Amino acid sequence: LAFDNRDNIQNPTKGIYIGSNVETAGGPWGGDKNFVKTTTTAKHYIPFFKVTVLELRLMAGIANSFGDSTEVPIYERYFAGGADTIRGYNERKIGPIDAVTKDPIGGESLLVFNIEYNYALVDFIKLATFFDIGNVWRRVGDFGTSGLKSGIGVGVRITTPMGPIKLDYGFP
């Protein structure tokens, strides 16, 4: 389900987007994994002056196993770090890590908040500054119990006929 009143999907300058999706496996649909996963995203675009936009984004999610399953499969867990979550960190490196291999194992709950300020140099090129904060927790019940990770940085946004290009440089 989604509500979207942004003025432009590719290059919004004002409006709100709120979307939520629910995925489930197992139970009455069969299979060997039983889980429910819900992710909600909210974005608010606020215009300032004629060439700047403040974007506020919030993403939250929980994934929970049920029935015979004791945990959510790793390929359905949440991961954070990288371009679309908390910039300045390596991809998928925020959240639970395997103690032996040091590989990310993901979590069953996620919270990420982003603030991005865009300044249009010309119609199709924007400069951006951003601040991201959030974390991934191993279990749903751990949501919000440990520290948040944050990143700050700058970027360039280029609108092309094939879609937008984002180049960001962040610092943890």
N, C-alpha and C positions, 0 to 999 in steps of 0.2 A: 504494500500500500504506500502511496506517496501523495503529497500535496506539493505543488510547485507553482509559484507565481512570480518566478524570476523573469526579468525583462528579456533575457537572452540566455539560452542554455550553455553555449560555448564561451561567452564573454559577459557574464552578468555584472550589472552595476547597481541593481537594487532588487529586493525581493527576498523571499524565503523558500527554502526547500526542506521538507521533512519527509523522510522515507524510512520504512521499517520492513524487514523481511523475516520470515520464520521458515526454517528448514527442519525437517524431521526425517528420521530413518528408523527402521525397525518397527516394533509394535505391530499394528495391523497390516503394514506393508511388507512384513517379513524381512529377511536379511540377518546378518550375524552381528550387527552393531545397532544399538538402540540409543538415540540421542535426539534432543531438541536444541536448536540453535537460533537465537534471536539477535538481530543486529539493527540498531536504529542510528540514523544519521540526520543531523539538523544543520542547516547552513543559513546564515543571515547576512545579506549584503546591504551595506549602508553607504550611500553616496556622500562624499564630502567635496564641496566645490564642484568644478566641472570635470576634473581629471583624476580624482582619487576615489578609491573604494576601500572600505574596511570590511573584511570578510571574517565572520565568526563561525567556526565549525565545531561540532560536538559529535563524537561517535562513541557509542556504548554498546556492549554486547555481552551476552551470557550464553554458554553452551552447557547443557546438563545431560548426563547419561541417565538411563532408566532401565527397568527390567533386569535382564541378565548381565548387562554391560556395567562395568565398574568405573569406566572412564570414557571420555570422548576420544575418538580416534585422532591421532596426531595430525592427520590431513584435514581435520575439521576444527582444530583449535585456532585460537587467535594468536597473532604475532604482531609485534610493533617494532618500530625502528625503520628508517628509510623514507623514501620519497612521499608516501601517502599517509604517514602517521606522525612520527616524531623525527624530524629531520636533524641531522648532525650525528646520528647514530647509524651504525651499519644495519643493513637490511635484516629484519627479524631478530636483532640482538637484544631487544628489551623484553624482559620477562623471564620465565623459568628456563634454566640452562641445565643440561645433563651434567651431573657432578663428575663423571668419568671422562666423557668425550668432549665436554665443553660446547656441545652443539645445542642450539635452541630446541626446546621441546614444546613450546607454546603453552597456552593456558586456557582456562574455561571462562575467564571474564576479562573484559577490556574496557578501558576508558581513555579517550584521547580528546584533548581540547586544543584547537589551533586558532591563533589570531594572525591575520595577514593583512597588511596595508599595501595597496597597489597604487602606483602613480603612473599614469599613461604618458609616455614620451611622445608617441604618435598613436594613431588609431589602432595599430596592430602590435605595438611593443610597449610593455609595461615593466617598470622596476617594482620589486616587492621586498618588503621586510617582514619577518615573521617570528612568532614565538609559539612553540609547541610544548605541551605538557601532557603526561599520561603514564600509563603502565599496563602491564598484563599480569594477571594473577593466576596461579596454578589451578585453584578451585573456585567455584562460584562463591562459596562462603568466605573466601579470602578477599573479595572485592573491597578495595580501599584500605586494606589493613597495613600495607607497607608503603614506603616512600614513592613519590612520583619522580619520574625522569623528565628533564626539560631540555629543549634545544632552541637556539636563536640563530638567525641568519638572514641572508639576502638572496635575491633571485631575480631572474628575468623571465617574463612571460611573452611568448611570441605566438600570435594567432596566424595560422596558415590555412590555406584552403583544405588541407587534409586533416586539420584539427590543431588543437593547441600544443605548444611545446613549452615545458617548464624546465628551467635550469636553476637549481638551488645550491647554495653552499651554506651548510649549517655547522654550528659549534655546540657540542653537548654541554 
